[in-house]
């Protein structure tokens, strides 16, 4: 029986840009892009997990604003995750990459240009749909 691993991810939104992190060559799914986060520990809420993981991996403090629908993804017969996205904003700290190769602040409209990890793709699509509903259109074009 495959155990479902709960994993949180942060959609850190700032002025129409989103923080994206690239997995290092030494990680599973090398060089794929993802929203940063990590595995939930026993008796830990998604919000507590995400704040802890972001501090551990990126050395920054975030504020959780809203949650989105999670995505269950089976990477292999032995690996199944529930990716739990939370919309966040940056609070404080200086970015220090402790696990990832690199990061970028990507304009919301350009998120689809990155080579995302498979579990993140539906999260990106759901976020883009949500963002398009929340953001006023300028001159009839979407952001």
Secondary structure, DSSP 8 states (H G I E B T S, - for coil): ---EEEEEEEEEEETTEEEEEE--TTSSSTT-EE--EEE--TT--HHHHHHHHHHHHH-EEEEEEEE---EEEEEETTEEEEEEEEEEEEEEE----SS-SEEEEEEGGGGGGS-B-HHHHHHHHHHHHHHHHHS--BTTB--
